[in-house]
């Protein structure tokens, strides 16, 4: 992380126009509900999280997910929920269905 900043795009949505598109704008309160979206280079939403203001988001998990999506994009492999950068990933296919935790040995 860069002191005083982040290494990925973030935005502010004071009028709620973007939030309305993503379904997180609370019109009565005039604010967006806490939302996080990971969007791939083809502008497809790969992950999203929406929380009420009383529960904080987990930036470590968000960064893990971004790194996992980058790994998947670069290799075609898949990553289980406990995957961390540097650990082995999996080759997707029908033989893997229902057997991830038997096959995956971090």
ROLUMBA-800566 format. One line per field, with one value per atom (N, C-alpha, C, O): residue number from 1; x, y, z. Coordinates in Angstrom, 3 decimals. Each point is the difference from the previous one (the first is absolute). Layout:
N
nr: (NUM  ...)
xx: (X  ...)
yy: (Y  ...)
zz: (Z  ...)
This chain:
106
nr: (1  1  1  1  2  2  2  2  3  3  3  3  4  4  4  4  5  5  5  5  6  6  6  6  7  7  7  7  8  8  8  8  9  9  9  9  10  10  10  10  11  11  11  11  12  12  12  12  13  13  13  13  14  14  14  14  15  15  15  15  16  16  16  16  17  17  17  17  18  18  18  18  19  19  19  19  20  20  20  20  21  21  21  21  22  22  22  22  23  23  23  23  24  24  24  24  25  25  25  25  26  26  26  26  27  27  27  27  28  28  28  28  29  29  29  29  30  30  30  30  31  31  31  31  32  32  32  32  33  33  33  33  34  34  34  34  35  35  35  35  36  36  36  36  37  37  37  37  38  38  38  38  39  39  39  39  40  40  40  40  41  41  41  41  42  42  42  42  43  43  43  43  44  44  44  44  45  45  45  45  46  46  46  46  47  47  47  47  48  48  48  48  49  49  49  49  50  50  50  50  51  51  51  51  52  52  52  52  53  53  53  53  54  54  54  54  55  55  55  55  56  56  56  56  57  57  57  57  58  58  58  58  59  59  59  59  60  60  60  60  61  61  61  61  62  62  62  62  63  63  63  63  64  64  64  64  65  65  65  65  66  66  66  66  67  67  67  67  68  68  68  68  69  69  69  69  70  70  70  70  71  71  71  71  72  72  72  72  73  73  73  73  74  74  74  74  75  75  75  75  76  76  76  76  77  77  77  77  78  78  78  78  79  79  79  79  80  80  80  80  81  81  81  81  82  82  82  82  83  83  83  83  84  84  84  84  85  85  85  85  86  86  86  86  87  87  87  87  88  88  88  88  89  89  89  89  90  90  90  90  91  91  91  91  92  92  92  92  93  93  93  93  94  94  94  94  95  95  95  95  96  96  96  96  97  97  97  97  98  98  98  98  99  99  99  99  100  100  100  100  101  101  101  101  102  102  102  102  103  103  103  103  104  104  104  104  105  105  105  105  106  106  106  106)
xx: (0.827  -0.827  0.867  1.069  -1.536  0.664  -0.520  -1.207  2.102  -0.443  -0.943  0.347  -1.553  -0.981  -0.780  -0.727  0.851  -0.727  -0.080  0.502  -1.131  -0.124  0.486  0.111  0.178  0.560  -1.051  0.342  -1.609  -1.066  -1.017  -0.075  -0.713  -0.940  -1.098  -0.556  0.259  -1.129  -0.724  0.572  -1.831  -0.720  -0.935  -0.302  -0.142  -1.006  -1.253  0.085  -1.240  -1.260  -0.995  -1.047  1.387  -0.808  -1.458  -0.848  0.521  -1.395  -0.712  -1.198  1.914  -0.614  -0.276  -0.718  1.270  -0.294  0.593  -0.653  1.890  0.618  -0.651  -0.282  0.047  -0.649  -1.361  -0.368  -0.381  -1.310  0.137  -0.810  1.831  0.227  0.293  -0.461  1.223  0.381  -0.980  0.221  -1.280  -1.032  0.345  -0.560  1.475  0.390  -0.319  0.396  -1.100  -0.318  -1.266  -1.044  1.146  -1.146  -0.564  0.498  -1.539  -0.547  -0.545  0.162  -0.802  -0.573  1.081  -0.194  1.330  1.098  0.920  0.770  -0.841  0.854  1.450  0.896  -0.661  1.372  0.038  -1.019  2.198  0.198  0.205  0.636  -1.177  0.315  1.424  0.439  0.284  1.379  0.025  -0.577  1.242  0.093  1.411  0.729  -0.355  1.311  -0.217  -0.673  1.249  -0.149  1.379  0.785  -0.489  1.227  -0.431  -0.788  1.314  -0.397  1.221  1.060  -1.207  1.144  0.287  -0.755  1.843  0.358  -1.063  -0.012  -0.885  -1.096  -1.251  -1.077  1.215  -1.083  -1.115  -1.155  1.497  -0.950  0.210  1.136  -2.228  0.104  0.401  -0.699  1.821  0.494  -0.360  -0.139  -0.013  -0.368  -0.653  0.287  -1.174  -0.597  -0.353  -0.298  0.342  -0.352  -0.742  0.448  -1.580  -0.785  -0.289  -0.554  0.935  -0.189  -0.677  0.147  -0.882  -0.552  1.130  1.073  -1.317  1.051  0.531  1.076  -1.813  0.433  0.978  0.444  -0.097  0.969  1.075  -0.307  1.553  1.110  0.379  -0.281  0.920  0.490  1.390  0.668  -0.230  1.304  0.946  -0.070  0.950  0.897  0.979  0.398  0.002  0.905  -0.670  0.626  -1.897  -0.725  -0.215  0.082  -0.354  -0.171  1.292  -0.050  1.189  1.271  0.291  0.517  -0.851  0.179  -0.845  0.462  -1.692  -0.872  0.528  -0.022  0.487  0.561  1.175  0.102  0.787  1.155  -0.435  0.604  -1.658  -0.516  -0.579  0.256  -1.037  -0.544  1.116  -0.097  1.150  1.133  0.676  0.376  -0.223  0.617  -0.845  0.532  -1.839  -0.910  0.100  0.086  -0.096  0.084  1.315  0.022  1.061  1.319  0.255  0.736  -1.344  0.364  -1.120  0.270  -1.525  -1.117  -0.282  -0.938  1.747  -0.233  -1.129  -0.440  -0.024  -1.010  0.577  0.918  -1.476  0.522  -1.098  -1.057  1.280  -0.975  -0.058  0.822  -1.785  -0.215  1.194  0.211  0.564  1.138  1.293  1.043  -1.090  1.201  0.644  -0.682  2.021  0.794  1.036  0.431  -0.024  1.042  1.227  0.453  0.076  1.164  -0.380  0.841  -2.092  -0.443  -0.399  -0.310  0.321  -0.458  -1.478  -0.761  0.369  -1.413  -0.426  0.750  -1.947  -0.569  -0.330  -0.303  0.364  -0.436  -1.502  -0.449  -0.336  -1.451  -0.410  0.691  -1.809  -0.538  -1.019  -0.114  -0.624  -1.043  0.517  -0.719  1.947  0.552  0.210  0.112  -0.058  0.236  -1.287  0.048  -1.183  -1.281  -0.247  0.016  -0.245  -0.282  1.208  -0.137  1.324  1.203  1.108  1.141  -1.462  1.037  0.809  1.230  -1.898  0.729  0.734  0.852  -1.155  0.773  1.256  1.041  -1.150  1.082  0.956  1.213  -1.744  0.811  0.814  -0.550  1.851  0.934  0.911  1.021  -1.381  0.833  1.369  0.805)
yy: (-1.191  1.191  1.248  0.040  0.934  1.289  0.820  0.048  0.587  0.810  1.093  0.781  -0.748  1.005  -0.348  0.848  -2.074  -0.364  -1.493  -0.770  0.369  -1.414  -0.221  0.944  -2.196  -0.325  -0.430  -0.578  0.852  -0.367  1.130  0.808  -0.742  1.113  -0.016  -1.051  2.204  0.193  1.243  0.825  -0.693  1.188  0.468  -0.732  1.947  0.582  0.209  0.280  -0.415  0.066  0.866  -0.474  1.741  0.919  0.082  0.167  -0.276  0.090  -1.331  -0.042  -1.055  -1.319  -0.563  -0.992  1.599  -0.470  -1.389  -0.861  0.659  -1.314  -1.019  -1.127  1.524  -0.895  -0.472  -1.152  2.020  -0.385  -1.078  -0.925  1.037  -1.003  -1.364  -1.027  1.019  -1.249  -0.420  -1.012  1.760  -0.386  0.229  -0.660  1.588  0.230  1.415  0.373  0.408  1.369  0.000  -0.491  1.046  0.153  1.395  0.982  -0.904  1.296  0.784  1.219  -1.902  0.685  0.683  1.114  -1.785  0.564  0.873  0.792  -0.929  0.785  -0.438  0.798  -2.088  -0.524  -1.406  -0.685  0.277  -1.383  -0.867  0.416  -1.619  -1.006  -0.453  0.077  -0.546  -0.438  -1.121  -1.067  1.318  -1.009  -0.103  0.989  -2.209  -0.250  -0.904  -1.026  1.414  -0.765  -0.218  0.941  -2.182  -0.302  -0.227  -0.899  1.726  -0.021  -0.353  0.608  -1.581  -0.472  0.938  0.941  -1.199  0.870  0.068  0.940  -1.942  0.014  0.660  -0.090  0.752  0.725  -0.915  0.418  -1.649  -0.937  -0.010  -0.044  0.085  -0.082  -1.424  -0.956  0.823  -1.301  -0.272  -1.157  2.207  -0.160  1.281  1.089  -1.242  1.181  -0.312  -1.138  2.175  -0.114  1.263  1.104  -1.257  1.147  -0.190  -1.018  2.008  -0.057  1.267  1.066  -1.189  1.188  0.744  -0.558  1.809  0.864  -0.468  0.428  -1.303  -0.411  -1.169  -0.417  -0.123  -1.095  0.385  0.369  -0.456  0.380  -1.088  -1.179  1.591  -0.927  -0.472  0.613  -1.703  -0.592  0.250  -0.712  1.706  0.300  -1.126  -0.160  -0.627  -1.124  -1.030  -0.517  0.216  -0.959  0.572  -0.732  2.017  0.626  -0.131  -0.346  0.614  -0.103  -1.454  -0.257  -0.700  -1.414  -0.355  -0.705  1.191  -0.289  0.628  -0.643  1.872  0.643  -0.813  -0.233  -0.202  -0.803  -1.348  -0.509  -0.068  -1.272  0.189  -0.819  1.890  0.255  0.258  -0.427  1.116  0.232  -1.323  -0.220  -0.665  -1.306  -0.821  -0.597  0.569  -0.745  0.529  -0.781  2.097  0.612  -0.349  -0.252  0.239  -0.251  -1.477  -0.315  -0.605  -1.415  -0.921  -1.087  1.502  -0.891  -0.989  -0.793  0.838  -0.853  0.594  1.123  -1.878  0.492  -0.018  -0.760  1.612  0.147  -0.271  0.628  -1.543  -0.230  1.181  0.913  -0.944  1.139  0.289  1.154  -2.147  0.228  0.318  0.152  -0.048  0.219  1.334  1.003  -1.013  1.211  0.048  -1.046  2.251  0.100  -0.824  0.018  -0.737  -0.865  -1.449  -0.889  0.636  -1.375  -0.608  0.719  -2.058  -0.626  0.270  0.181  -0.155  0.147  -1.297  -0.976  0.964  -1.226  0.143  1.093  -2.201  -0.038  -0.264  -0.994  1.871  -0.214  -1.170  -0.330  -0.287  -1.078  -0.815  0.135  -0.976  -0.803  -0.884  -0.234  -0.259  -0.879  0.735  -0.638  1.951  0.786  0.264  0.285  -0.379  0.345  -0.847  -1.230  1.908  -0.674  -0.603  -0.634  0.818  -0.628  0.996  -0.398  1.686  1.020  -0.271  0.043  -0.322  -0.134  -1.326  -0.152  -0.831  -1.231  0.207  -0.603  1.463  0.206  1.095  -0.140  1.235  1.173  -0.192  -0.196  0.252  -0.147  1.214  0.014  1.020  1.227  -0.225  0.929)
zz: (0.000  0.000  0.000  0.609  -1.277  -0.040  1.174  0.241  0.479  1.127  -0.509  -0.886  1.473  -0.390  -1.239  -0.517  0.012  -1.210  -0.182  0.819  -1.892  -0.332  -1.422  -0.782  0.453  -1.308  -1.019  -1.032  1.307  -0.920  -0.050  0.926  -2.005  -0.145  1.061  0.319  0.208  0.914  -0.479  -0.712  1.105  -0.419  1.094  0.942  -1.085  0.883  -0.837  -1.196  1.820  -0.737  0.764  0.442  -0.297  0.792  -0.390  0.876  -2.133  -0.437  -0.088  -0.282  0.519  -0.019  -1.377  -0.126  -0.906  -1.362  -0.269  -0.590  1.031  -0.192  0.928  -0.408  1.652  0.956  -0.466  0.228  -0.875  -0.517  -1.071  -0.053  -0.803  -1.037  0.628  -0.500  1.589  0.653  1.099  0.665  -0.471  0.954  1.457  0.876  -0.596  1.386  0.491  1.105  -1.908  0.403  0.844  -0.429  1.632  0.894  -0.231  0.551  -1.372  -0.400  1.198  0.062  0.882  1.167  0.832  0.488  -0.330  0.790  -0.840  0.544  -1.869  -0.889  -0.008  -0.273  0.578  0.029  -0.591  -0.082  -0.320  -0.421  1.228  0.968  -1.013  1.008  -0.300  -1.148  2.152  -0.240  -1.025  0.213  -1.314  -1.041  -0.537  -0.076  -0.296  -0.593  -1.192  0.095  -1.217  -1.236  -0.600  -0.124  -0.247  -0.734  -1.442  -0.292  -0.602  -1.405  -0.840  0.151  -1.027  -0.786  -1.180  -0.244  -0.481  -1.128  -1.098  -0.795  0.749  -0.978  0.577  -0.589  1.738  0.669  0.507  0.095  0.227  0.594  1.511  0.474  0.276  1.454  0.366  -0.337  1.024  0.435  1.456  0.398  0.392  1.414  0.474  -0.498  1.473  0.605  1.441  0.362  0.442  1.411  0.372  -0.311  0.975  0.438  1.485  0.414  0.371  1.454  0.487  -0.599  1.681  0.643  0.695  0.230  0.099  0.551  1.348  0.417  0.275  1.333  0.011  1.070  -2.247  -0.081  -1.008  -1.134  1.545  -0.870  -0.981  0.212  -1.282  -1.018  0.375  0.833  -1.450  0.294  -1.174  -1.001  1.103  -1.127  -0.308  -1.154  2.156  -0.270  -0.902  -0.925  1.189  -0.842  -1.389  -0.986  0.890  -1.313  -0.812  -1.180  1.787  -0.723  -0.391  -1.087  1.976  -0.336  -1.220  -0.897  0.867  -1.132  -1.291  -1.049  1.113  -1.193  -0.526  -1.204  2.100  -0.416  -0.564  -0.944  1.528  -0.519  -1.402  -0.883  0.663  -1.335  -1.004  -1.150  1.564  -0.894  -0.356  -1.151  2.149  -0.241  -0.978  -0.935  1.154  -0.874  -1.428  -0.948  0.794  -1.321  -0.696  -1.204  1.959  -0.582  -0.308  -0.936  1.724  -0.124  -0.463  -0.511  0.683  -0.302  1.120  -0.088  1.138  1.159  0.842  -0.247  1.239  0.932  1.411  0.306  0.539  1.358  1.026  -0.060  0.993  1.058  0.976  -0.068  0.957  0.901  0.899  0.371  -0.013  0.875  -0.728  0.637  -1.972  -0.795  0.341  0.209  -0.156  0.182  -1.121  -0.485  0.068  -1.033  0.374  1.144  -2.128  0.215  0.266  -0.130  0.499  0.206  -1.340  -0.950  0.883  -1.249  -0.221  0.951  -2.193  -0.368  -0.666  -0.009  -0.546  -0.549  -1.478  -0.478  -0.233  -1.396  0.004  0.572  -1.203  0.009  -0.889  -0.964  1.292  -0.832  0.772  1.219  -1.918  0.639  1.130  0.972  -1.080  1.037  1.322  1.047  -1.079  1.206  0.787  1.197  -1.864  0.618  1.245  -0.055  1.175  1.261  0.682  1.046  -1.617  0.555  0.304  0.238  -0.243  0.192  1.260  -0.037  1.148  1.261  0.101  0.876  -1.753  -0.064  -0.844  0.261  -1.276  -0.971  0.439  -0.157  0.708  0.281  1.266  1.084  -1.231  1.131  0.011  -0.688  1.472  -0.003  0.605  0.067)
